[in-house]
């Protein structure tokens, strides 16, 4: 844009140029703007020189005054020097002017752009509209053409129709004439045919050689056994009579049927009437408040009518019938009006009730509703169970279902087993723990026992040594061996299965009552706690004897026998213990 | 249900005597009379030529055998086998022969309907009735046998003559308001004569016994009209089947239409039961399909069939008739009331495989029987509401209000039922094939129990 290039110029020149631009007409502006700066730029060097300052000043002041600004240079002072303030003011004004000019220029340009685009748009629309106009014109001509063609067609079709109609008329005439002709011909032919038949008949009757004949062996009697009668007037009359008789009987039958039907209908009518009367009369007292006089009159009328109708049951005359139908009609009308009135009343009553006794009724209604809902629910449940039962009943026939069900059952069972297994596992763990506790206790006990045994041994040794000073070389050895045995045993049992460990108390206890009369309280207490009540006391002696016998060949029979006995008892106790274990497990 | 063995028969001439005791069948020129209960041959008569028509007299004592080609009628007596009677119509020819209701006269219609000859077997007397009209049903006897109505044509006008059958006295003679009378029929009580015009005009006229015109009924004009007319056994209704595929029911008091039954191809009536015959062919290998097997093996045709109940709407097969042909196959051609007048069975010709059963109390469609092939014949049981029908195959079909069954006729050689007749007791059904016949016994005792 030329404005951007103008910015670098001194403001003065710019002012001039802008002012000059402002007064120029807009179409020329662009071209002038592009040429002017260059022109001015060139003029800048030549406009003001040292020589023509005065002229320049006067020129400028003229120019400025022509622009309507205060004069830059005051001649009144006599001096030719410039009033700087005035000049600056002037310059400022000029700049302001220039700015304003620029702004207006911008606005103008924007406006111009707008208007030009507007113009373009309008031109476009105008061309479009022109095109449309063209198109519609063409269409219009086309339609006109078509209309013309259609009109032509209509005309031709109308002509055709006319022709067709004429044709139809002609054909109808032809048909009619032909039909009459045919009828005539047919009649003629028929007549001819009849003549021919007649002639043929005559000829055949006259023909001698092949006559009609009947050949009967012997005549047969009439079906009714009577002889045939001569045709006389009498018979004719009789036939007529019979014919009328049959007709009469038929009419009689029909009349009887109709009578029956009529009687039935009348009965129905009577019933209806009675019902109507009863309904109307029963309702009367309630209505009496409303319509006193009317009802009285009506009641009288009804009674009268009712009586007359009663009569009509017996009298089947026209008059009675008329009366009956009239009375029925009357009653019917009354009933209709009554029903209508009732309808009105009912609607009124409903409105009234909704105002007055609405709450109560609603409550009861709700109660009833609830009750019914409950019942429905129950019924539904019942139906559901029935359905299920039915399905269960029908399921055995369904193999797929059965397999599915069995699968389900299997799964269920598995689940159940798993649960049981878990509980068992838990129980087993508990037992294990208990057993461990027990073994620990047993170990502790055995240690104690061992200590006790040692003590006892020492004590016995002391006793023995004290009592018999002679045989002291043998016994201590024995006790030693025994104790050694015991220790080995405990060690082994402690290392191996817990069952054997639990056996131990028995063999520890067993020696005590035998060999030691003064039993320690600890062992006695162990019996009930371990459920180890020594059984088979009666058998023990036997066994003992056996063992004794067996071990008789031993050197020192008594002590080994005791050992044996211990072993045996140990076996036995272990047996019972294991038994208990298995049962608990 | 039991079936008898198969007997020979020709021209489908096989009739049970009116008293229900004997069964007469014609085989070529022989007449065989059997006992119905034992099926043993009681009499055997030999006629002069092949029999073209056979009929029992009303008292079951005589049998008439007509040989139309020879113009001969032979009458046989059951009581006296050696008694014989031969009526020769001579060169005048013979087209129809029938018994008078008393069983002592024979009415022969000559060729070209020249006249009706009345032969008396009692007196050998001959009387002639001139100008009989050649039409659908030109002669009708009243149910009680007292009167005969005869359609006549004289001077291009239709007349009806009413004769007293007792002595052939002309009781009434009146002109009818018809263009071209097609038929006449007495009401079962014998008091009203229905007369209808040819199919070109829909017109039904009702005359009293004494010749008074009671009423005229016309449903529409211009298009083809009446095709069939039937009285209900109670004389209460007159059913008129027409070419517009409708049946109109007139009442006996006002002679106005009280109901109209339409035979529509799509049955939407939810109250009607539609029975559809479904065939199940036994699986046949390709080897069995050789010509030899088809011609000899009858098992191929012995297809099983049963009825299935179709829920509405049901589309009934319809054949569009050729409009260029005369007597188009359209419209209600067959009407039959059940013995108690409760039901009406109809057949519409362009729906040939369908039988319609209407309830006369509700005046509505009750059942539709859709067969696999065209229905040949149907007849009501004379005692109970039971309809028997055949379609020209090896099966017999029965309908009753309780349901519908199809029964295979268990005979050798592929017995194809062309026609059927109820025995008057309603317990035996005579099935007629092409040249065979077979009796079918109903187990009514069991059903009753």
Boltz contact constraints between the chains, C-beta under 6 A:
constraints:
  - contact:
      token1: [A, 187]
      token2: [B, 156]
      max_distance: 6.0
  - contact:
      token1: [A, 190]
      token2: [B, 156]
      max_distance: 6.0
  - contact:
      token1: [A, 197]
      token2: [B, 112]
      max_distance: 6.0
  - contact:
      token1: [A, 197]
      token2: [B, 114]
      max_distance: 6.0
  - contact:
      token1: [A, 201]
      token2: [B, 114]
      max_distance: 6.0
  - contact:
      token1: [A, 204]
      token2: [B, 91]
      max_distance: 6.0
  - contact:
      token1: [A, 204]
      token2: [B, 92]
      max_distance: 6.0
  - contact:
      token1: [A, 210]
      token2: [B, 90]
      max_distance: 6.0
  - contact:
      token1: [A, 210]
      token2: [B, 91]
      max_distance: 6.0
  - contact:
      token1: [A, 211]
      token2: [B, 90]
      max_distance: 6.0
  - contact:
      token1: [A, 212]
      token2: [B, 89]
      max_distance: 6.0
  - contact:
      token1: [A, 212]
      token2: [B, 90]
      max_distance: 6.0
  - contact:
      token1: [A, 213]
      token2: [B, 88]
      max_distance: 6.0
  - contact:
      token1: [A, 214]
      token2: [B, 87]
      max_distance: 6.0
  - contact:
      token1: [A, 214]
      token2: [B, 119]
      max_distance: 6.0
  - contact:
      token1: [A, 214]
      token2: [B, 124]
      max_distance: 6.0
  - contact:
      token1: [A, 215]
      token2: [B, 86]
      max_distance: 6.0
  - contact:
      token1: [A, 216]
      token2: [B, 85]
      max_distance: 6.0
  - contact:
      token1: [A, 216]
      token2: [B, 124]
      max_distance: 6.0
  - contact:
      token1: [A, 217]
      token2: [B, 83]
      max_distance: 6.0
  - contact:
      token1: [A, 217]
      token2: [B, 84]
      max_distance: 6.0
  - contact:
      token1: [A, 219]
      token2: [B, 122]
      max_distance: 6.0
  - contact:
      token1: [A, 220]
      token2: [B, 121]
      max_distance: 6.0
  - contact:
      token1: [A, 222]
      token2: [B, 104]
      max_distance: 6.0
  - contact:
      token1: [A, 222]
      token2: [B, 122]
      max_distance: 6.0
  - contact:
      token1: [A, 223]
      token2: [B, 59]
      max_distance: 6.0
  - contact:
      token1: [A, 223]
      token2: [B, 102]
      max_distance: 6.0
  - contact:
      token1: [A, 223]
      token2: [B, 103]
      max_distance: 6.0
  - contact:
      token1: [A, 223]
      token2: [B, 104]
      max_distance: 6.0
  - contact:
      token1: [A, 239]
      token2: [B, 164]
      max_distance: 6.0
  - contact:
      token1: [A, 239]
      token2: [B, 169]
      max_distance: 6.0
  - contact:
      token1: [A, 239]
      token2: [B, 171]
      max_distance: 6.0
  - contact:
      token1: [A, 243]
      token2: [B, 209]
      max_distance: 6.0
  - contact:
      token1: [A, 247]
      token2: [B, 191]
      max_distance: 6.0
  - contact:
      token1: [A, 247]
      token2: [B, 209]
      max_distance: 6.0
  - contact:
      token1: [A, 250]
      token2: [B, 189]
      max_distance: 6.0
  - contact:
      token1: [A, 250]
      token2: [B, 191]
      max_distance: 6.0
